[in-house]
Amino acid sequence: MDDTVRKEVRRLIEQLAPVRDVDISPSTELGVDLGYESLRLMELATAIEDHFKLDEITEDDAAEADTVGEVEDLVVRLLNEQHVGSEA
């Protein structure tokens, strides 16, 4: 499941990226490499929340995700936390 989630996150990041034609890898930086700025990052967070039916991504969580891989890790973690929380 994690691989599928990571591919979907990467697809969303690529679709919304202001800068195109960049080879996206886990180390690709959202701001420097893909041109994401604050408003576009908010749009990305909302798209991820909607796509994965996540609760709101907090500013603290979002602030720690500077690369594609960090966003992928964040979404996987939030999905796992949400799943565990729903079992309780």
C-alpha positions in Angstrom: 0.0 0.0 0.0 2.8 2.4 0.8 4.2 2.3 -2.7 0.7 3.1 -4.2 0.3 6.0 -1.8 3.8 7.3 -2.6 3.0 7.2 -6.4 -0.3 9.0 -5.9 1.4 11.7 -3.8 4.1 12.1 -6.4 1.4 12.4 -9.1 -0.4 15.1 -7.2 2.8 17.0 -6.6 3.7 16.8 -10.3 0.2 17.9 -11.4 0.2 21.0 -9.3 3.9 21.9 -9.6 4.5 25.4 -11.0 7.7 24.2 -12.7 7.3 21.4 -15.2 9.8 19.1 -16.9 11.6 18.2 -13.7 12.7 14.6 -13.0 10.9 14.1 -9.7 12.6 11.9 -7.1 12.3 11.7 -3.3 15.0 14.3 -2.9 13.4 16.9 -5.2 12.7 20.1 -3.3 9.2 21.5 -3.5 10.3 25.1 -3.4 13.7 25.2 -5.1 13.2 22.5 -7.8 9.4 22.7 -8.4 8.7 26.3 -7.7 6.1 25.8 -4.9 5.3 28.9 -2.9 3.0 29.3 0.1 -0.3 29.5 -1.8 0.5 26.6 -4.1 1.6 24.5 -1.0 -1.8 25.2 0.6 -3.4 24.0 -2.6 -1.3 20.9 -2.6 -2.1 20.1 1.0 -5.8 20.5 0.3 -5.5 18.2 -2.8 -3.8 15.6 -0.7 -6.3 15.8 2.1 -9.2 15.5 -0.4 -7.6 12.7 -2.4 -6.7 10.5 0.7 -9.6 11.6 2.8 -7.3 12.9 5.5 -8.0 15.2 8.4 -6.4 18.6 8.0 -2.6 18.6 7.5 -1.3 20.9 10.3 1.1 23.7 9.6 3.7 22.0 11.8 3.5 18.8 9.7 3.6 20.8 6.4 6.5 22.9 7.5 8.6 19.7 8.0 8.0 18.5 4.4 10.4 20.3 2.1 11.0 17.4 -0.4 8.8 15.0 -2.4 10.0 12.2 -0.2 9.2 14.0 3.0 5.6 14.7 1.7 5.3 11.0 0.8 6.5 10.0 4.3 4.1 12.5 5.9 1.1 11.2 4.0 2.0 7.5 4.8 2.3 8.4 8.4 -0.9 10.4 8.6 -2.8 7.5 6.8 -1.3 5.0 9.3 -2.2 7.2 12.3 -5.8 7.7 10.9 -6.2 4.0 10.4 -4.9 3.2 13.9 -7.2 5.9 15.3 -10.2 4.4 13.6 -9.5 1.0 15.1 -9.5 2.3 18.6 
